[in-house]
Structures are given as structure tokens and as C-alpha cells.
Amino acid sequence: MSISSRNPMRLRTVALATTIALSGAFGVVPAAHAELGDYSFWKTLKNLVKAQKPKHKVTQADATGPYPLTRDRSSHDDGFREKRYLKWQTITLDPASGAACGNGSPYKIFVNRSPKTSNMLVYMEGGGACWDEPSCSGNLGKLSARNPDGIPDDYLKLKNPGASLVSPFVVRLHPWERVETQDWTLVYVPYCTGDIYAGDSIQQYEDPEGTDPDLTWHHNGFRNTLAAVSWIKNNLERPGQMLSTGCSAGGAGTLANYDVVRGSINPKRAYMLNDSGPLFASPTWGSKDVYPSIPLATTIREAWGLDTGSTSPLGYLASRLPEFDMADSGSMYKALAGKYPADRMGHVHFWQDLNYSRFSYERFYPEIEAAPTEAERNALVSAKWNVDTEMLRNELNNYGNFGSYFPNYRDLNDSHCATIVDFNRGKIEEDGLRLEDFIDDILNGNGRVMEATEDDRVSDQKKRRNLIYQIIDSIL
């Protein structure tokens, strides 16, 4: 005779004890204090058996217009398993959404679901930019775009630490950094189009050497973002809280797409951190002597199909953001601050950044390309970077809900990206501030979002080199 037929009460007791024991494996413990979006202990246990269902799926109205979202199709198996928690899942987005990598291969995102909260982090991956055959094919090294061959299914495995361990934001059990979003559902949006998630064009790029065939390249980042948003709405619950972040091209993509991502997913409370992906002032009517990023902006507008009219990415964003000026992508900060006054947003980058800055100026100023030494080249690049950064700092000072944090130097990745690997070496010591203070102020602060800049341009370079950073730089 079975235990259940002899003693049903005993079976229920054993089952409950087993469930509670197993819940520890999923990090299901009663919270010290519940936050907006968190589930109760018992609700979390129930989620392990019966997952939360989406209640804000893409509607027919959402699926219309020049840049429609994509409705759920049961015929498409994207690989998602709703009760597979705390593990990265590879999600192949529906081809009907128009999603594709630069080489035309299927586009994928990665999801690590939490059973104990509806809160969500959306992380946009960094990785350069491209607008011709050498940069889109990967032949320019550091000045190329990431993932020219597309996204493999095992992209978030440990064997690819450049993605799986890129930031404490996407590592739940980081060995020495803690941030509250590590307990949230994590959505990793990879980068494979070379257009800061903003392009909508297909280009035929010629090999300048004339030896390789033309490269057909899909600058498809804007439609990929819309496809990722569609999948989130169709498969996950509406977040109580959501942080949108990313570094480099991912930071720029976070900024450029914030209205689409935040506006469509519609969390109850929203935050944004742009790490080292500035959209500098670059008005089409301006002079590069005043606005150093104008040559870059002019090039990518054409290559990426940014402003071909009302059905272009910038035209679409202008229709949604009353204060966004299509003629100046730098107006995005003002537009977002105005449309989302209750959101807490922030921007961070280093004064001594020699990565994003090289993308911004090196190939557009002959005197920089022709500089006889690396030191002279870096000095010319830094001079223009400082002009743009100072303008951005002054601009952000106008908005109480859009803070800024400008440390000087970090001995990792040419002082590019403050939140990769860890949050170390991001101090503004003259003010007694750490990068963690800025992040915490965005997520938990009240009143004006923090504004800070480092005036000391010497002390950071004199510090002893971080051994971990040295190893990572040698690999890079």
C-alpha cells in the first residue's frame, strides 16, 4: 500500500518539507524587507510550480505602425521554458519580428528568470560600431564592431567570460560585488549589428583592398530592440521595477532606446544607467570646431538609415518624444528627462576614456590618424573628448532626474566602461564618492540624482595597477 493511501496528511507534510528544502536551491528565502515587485515567500514557492503568466502581451494596436511590436505566435518555439529559473536560457527571436544579426543570422537574447520578483534588469551589451567593410567585418581590431559572425547559442556560458562575466549587473553570485538587481530577472541583449541598437538599413560595403566580395550588412539594431521588447511583453510579467543599463555601444543603445523599452514594458518604477555610451551634441547645422562629434554623427546617420524620414528610427523617436530634435541626437537627454520626470536616470564615463573616444574622432580627423606617435594621437583624441564631455556635463546639470558621474581614470580597457568586471577604481576621491554610491542613488535615492566630477587628473594614474585588470587587458 502507498504512503498516500495510508496517511494523506503525512504525505502533504513530507511534500511541504521537501518543497521548502528545495526552495533553498532557488534562493527562495523570506526577504528581510519586501520591495516593490517582490513576491511573498508562499507566492514564490507557488511560482516554482506554476510560473507567473504575462498580462501585458503585445496587442493588435501595438503591432501596427512603422515600427510595430510583434504579437505572440504559438507556432514559433523560441526555446523558453517558463519554470526554468536562475539559469541562462537562449531565446531565438521570432523571424517574423524582423530580428537579425548584421550577417543576417538569427538574433537571440538571453534570459535568467527569478521566481521571487517581477523586477527586471535589461542589459544591452557593448562592442564598438561600424559603418564600412573594414569595421563591420571585424578587420579593424578594437575599432571594429562586436560579433560579426552572429550570436551562438552558448554565448552566455562561462567559456565566454566577455559576456557571461562582463559586469556585476549580470552575475548573480559575483565574488565581491553586490547590487540589488542581481536578484532580479536578468535579460541580456547581445550586440551584433554595429549600430548602437539604433540602425535600420541594409548596406553593401565594398572591400577597400578589392580582394574580398562586397559585404552585405544588416544595421538592424532598432528592429532587434523592438523584437526583444515584444518577447519580454509576451512572455514575462510586468515588472514592478526595471533598470535599463549597458556599457559602450550598449550604454548608447540604452539611452537611444529607453523610451521604446521603458515605454513599452511599462514598469511601475523605472531607472536607467548609461555607462560610457554618450550621445554627444551634434546638430546638423553646427560646426565640428564647436561640436567635435559632428563628423561621426553625419557618417552614421547615412550608413545606419537613422533619419530618412518619419519612418526612420529618429523620426519614430521624435514622434514619441516631444522634446527630441532629429537634427541633434544629443537632445535625447532633455527629451527623456522631460517625458519621464519620475524616473531616475544617470550617465557615467571616464575623462580619460581612450576607446569610445577613438571611435568618435580618430577616423574623422586626418591630424589624428596621421599623428606620428601614440601619445600625440591620444592627446588629440582626449582634447576633443574633453570638449564633448564638458558640454554633456553642463547639459545634464539642467535636469534633476538625470544625474552624472565623471571619474578620471581606470587602469582597465583604456578607462572605458565603469561597470565592467567590477565597480572598483571608479572613485571620485576628492568628494569621498564611489561608483556604488552613484548606482545606489539612482536605484534608491530621493530628490536630485547625484552629479559629480573628478577634477584631479593625476592621482588615479599613480595608483598601483590592479592585477586582475592587468590579466584582463592582456587577454583583450
N, C-alpha and C positions, 0 to 999 in steps of 0.2 A: 504493500500500500504506500502511496506517495505521502510526503510530508504535508502537502497542501490538503489532501483529503483527511488526514488525521487531525491537523491543527492549523486551520487557516490563519488564526491570529498570530501564531508563531511565524508562519511564512511571511506575513506582512511585516513583522518586526525584523526578521532577517533581511528582507528586501530593503527596508528603510535603512538599516545599519549599513548594508552594502552600498546603497546609494550615497549615503553621507561619506563613507570611506572613499568611494570613487570620486566624489566631488572634489576632494583634495587634489586629485590629479589634474583637474581643470581649473585650479586656482579659485575654487568656489568656497570662500570663507566669508563670514559676516563682516561687512565693512565697518571700520571704526566710525565713519560718518558717511552717509549716503550723499551723493552729489546728484545734480540734475542729470537724468539719463540712466542712472544706475538702477538695476533690478534688486529686489529683495532677495534674501537667501533662498526662500522657497520658490520664488519665481525663477531664479537662476537654475535651481535643480530641475524645475519643470522644463526649462529651455533645453536641457540636455536630452530630454525625451521627445519633446515637441518644440521645434525651433520657432522663434518669432517669424511671423509672415509679414511681407511688405504690405503697407496700407496706403502707399502713395505712388502706385505704379504710374508709368507714363500713360497719359490719356490721349484720346484722339486729337484734342486741341494741341497738346504738347508735340504731337507728331506731324505738325503742319508748319509751313513757312520755309524760308530759305535755308535754315539750319535746324531741321526737326530733330527731336529726340526719337528713339526707336522703341516701338512697343514690344512687349514680351512675346516671343514665339516659342511655343512648347516644342516645336519640331527641331529647334536648334539645341544640341547638347553642348553646353559651354564648359562642362567639367565640374561645375559647382555642386558640392554636397552640403546641404544646409546645416546638418548636425555635426560636421567635422570642424571642431573648434581648436583654436590655439595652434594651428598648423597652416603653413602657407599652401594655398590652393591656386593652381594655374587656371585662369579663366580665359578661354578663347572667345573673343567677342564676335557677335553675330556679323557675318559678312554683309548682311542686309543693311547694317548701320553705316556702311561705307568705311569702316575702320581698316587700316592697312599700314604697314611699316613703309619706310622710304623705298625699299626694294620691291614693294608690292606684296610681301608675305603677310600672313595673318597677324593681326595685332592682339596682344594679350595683356591682361592686368593680373595682379596677384592679390589675394585676399586672405587675411588671417583674422578669423572671426572670434570675438569674445562672447561667452554665454551670459556674462554678468552685467553687461551695459549695452545701451544703444549708441553710446558715444563713439565717435569715429575720427580717425586721422586719415587724411588724404595726402599722400606723399608723392610729389612729382619728381622724378629722377632728373639729375643734371647730366651734362655731357656735350658741351660745345654747340656749334651751329655750322651750317653750311649753305653755300649759295653758288657753287660751281663744281666741276668734276673732281678736282683735287681734294676739296674739303668734304664733299659728300661721299666719296669713295673711301675715305679714311687715309689718303696718301699724305696728308699734311701733319700727321702726328698729333701733337697737342692742339693744333689749330683745326682739327677735323671734328666731325660730329660723331656721336657715340652710336654703336650698334648698326653699322651699315649693312650687316647681313641679317638683320631681324632679331627677334627675341625667341630664344629656345625655351622649351617647356620647363627645364630645370634651372631657370635663371636665378631663382631665389635660394638655391642650395648653398651650403657652406663653401663648396668648391669655387663659388663666385663671390668672394667677400666684398668686392667693389659694389655689389648690390645688396647682398644679404646682411652685411655688417656695416653698411655705409654710414649709418647715423644712429645715435641712441633713440631717435624717434621711431625706428623700425626694428629695433632689437628689444624684445620684451624683457629678457634677462641680461641686460648689459652688465658686465662685471663691475663697473664702478660709477655709472651714471644712472640716475633715476629721474624720470619725468612722468607725470601722472598719465600722459597719453599712452604710455606703454601698456596700460591695462585696457585700452580701448580696442575696438575693431580697427584693424590696420588695412588700408587699401594702398598698394604700391602701384604707381602708374609709370611704367617704363618709357624710355625715350628712344625713338628710332627714326625720327623724321627730320632732324636738324633744323627745326624752325621754332624753337621755344614753345611748342604746342599751339602755335598760332596760325600756321600756314594753311592754304587751301589752293594748291596748284600742282600741276604735273609738268615737270621740266625735262627737256632733253639737253644734257650737259655734254659738251664736246671735250675730249681729252686734249689739253693744250699741246701735248707732245705728238699727237696724231697717230699714236701707236695702238691705243685701245678703242673699241667701239664706243659710240655715244652711250652715256649713262642715262637711263630713264629713271627719274627720281620723283617720288610722291611726297611733296611737302603737305602732309595730311594731318598735321598735329591738331588743328582745330576740330576736325570731324572725329578724330580719335578721342579727344576730350569729351565731346558730346556723347560718343558711344559708351565711354566709361561711366559718365553720369547716368545714362539710360540704364546701364546694367545695375548700378547701385540702387536706383529707384525701383527697379523691377524685382530685386532680389533681397534687399536688406531693409530693416525697419528705419523709419525716420529717426535721425539722431537727436538726442537731447542737446548734445554739444558736439561741435565739429571744429577741428583745427585743419586748415589747409596750409601746407608748407612744402618746401623743396629748396634745393640749392642750385646755384648757377642757372643753367637753362631751365631747371625745374623751379627755381625761385621766380624767374621771369614769367614762366608759364603759370605759376600760382597766381601771380599778380594779374596777368593778362586775362586769365580765365576765371578769376574769383567770382565775378558776377554770374557767369554761367553755372559754375559748380555750386556756389553757395545759394544762388537764387533758385536753382532747380531742385537741389536736395532739401533746401529749406529747413535747416536745423532750428531748434528753439533758441540756441545761443551759438554764435559763430566767432571764430578767431582766424587770423592769418599771420604767418611769418614768412616773409620773403628773405631768404638767405642768399645774398650775393648775386642776385639777378636783377639789377636795376634797369628800369626803362627810363633812360635819361631824357631830358628835354631835347627835342629835335624837330622844331617846327619847320615845315616845308618852305616857309617864307624866310627862314633865318639864314645866318652866315655861320660857316664852320669855324670861323675865328672866335665866335661867341659861344656856339654850341658844338663842341668837338665831335659829338656822335652823329651829326647830320649825314656824313658820307655813308656810314654803316646803315642808318635808317633808310636812306634813299635806295641802297642796293637791295635790302631785304624786302622793302615794300613791293618791288617789282618781282623779285625771284619767288617770293612766298605767296604772291597774289593777295596782299593784305588789304589793298584799298581800291579794288577795281570797280567799286560802286556800292549800292545799298545791299547787294547780295555778297559782299566780301566780308571777311571776318571783322575788319574795323568798322565797316558800315553797319553790320549787325550789332556790334557792341555799342555803337553810337545811338542806335535806335533804342537800346535798353538803358543807357546811362546818359541822362540829360546833360551832364557837365563834361562828358568826354569829347574831346576835339580830335576828329580824324586826322587833322593835319599835324598833330603832335602827340605821339604815343606817351610822352611824359605826363600828359594830362590825366592819365589813369589814376594817379594817386588822389587827385582832387575829386575825380568822379566817384571813386569808391568811398572816400571819406564822406562825401555828401549824401550818397544813396543809402549808406549803412551806418548811420550815426551811433547805433547801439553796439556795433561790432568793435572788437579791439584788435587792431592790426599793427604790424611792426615791420621794419626793414633793418637788416644788418649787413654790413660788409666792411672789409678792412681798407684802410687808407693805402696800404702797400700792396694791394692785390695786383699780381702780375700774370693773371690768367685771363679773366674776363676782360681786363683792360687791353690785353694784346688782341683779343678778338675784336674789340671795339675800334681800335685805331691802327694797328700795325700794317694791315694790308690796304689802308686807305690814305696813308700819308707817306709819300715817297721818301721824305727825310728820315722817317722811322725805319722803313725797310732797308734803306741804304746806310744806316748807322754803322760805322766801322767796327764798333765793339758792342758786346752785350750790355755793358754798363751804360754806354751812351744811348743805346736803344731803350733800355729800361727807364732811363731818366726822362727821355722824350715821352714815352708812354705814360709815366707817372704824372708828368706835368699836366697832360690833358685829363687824366683820371681825376686829379685833384680839382680841376676846374668843374668838371661834371658833378663830382661828389659834393662840393661846396654848394652848388646850385640846388642839388637834391636835398641836402640838409636844411637849407633855408626854406625850401618849399614845404618839407614835412613839418617844420616848426609851426606852420599855419593851422595844423589840424590836431585837435585834442585827442582824436581816436585813432591816429596813425603815428605811432612813435618811431624813433630811430635810435640806432646804436652803432657807433662807428669806432671800433678799436683800431689800433695802429697796424700790428704785425703779428703773424703766427708762423712758426717755423715748420709749416706743413703746406704742401700743394701750392706753393707760391703765394701764401696768405690768401688763398681763395677758398671760400666756404667755411663759415664759422661753426657749423653744426655737424660736420662730417667727423667720423671716428669717435670723437667725444666733444665736450664743451670746454675743454681745457684751453689755456692760453688765449682766452677771449676777454681778459680783464681790462677794465679801464681803471688802472690802479690809482690815478690821481683823485678819482671820485670814490674809490673803495667799492667798485662795482664789478660783478662777474656776469658773464653771459647768461648764466642761470637766473640771475635777478631780472634781466630783461624778459626772458621767456616766461618766468613766473608772473611778471607784471601784466603781460599780455593775457595769460590764462586766468589770473585770479585778482588782478588789480582793480582799483576803482579810480574814477576821475581821469585826468590826462594820462595817456600812455607815456611811458618813460622816454626822455630824449637825452642822449649822452654822446659825447665825442671825446676822443683822446687827443690831447694837444702834444703830449710827449712823443716825439718821433724817433727817439734814440734808445730808450731803456729796454724795450722789448727785444731788439736785435742783440743786446748784450747778454741776454739770458742764456744759460746753458741749454744746449739742444736736447729736445725730448727724444729719448732713444726709440720709442715706438714710432714717432714721426719720421725719424731717420730711416727706419726699416721700410716704412710705407712709401716714402719718397723714392727709395732705391728701387722698389718694385715698380712704381709708376714710371 
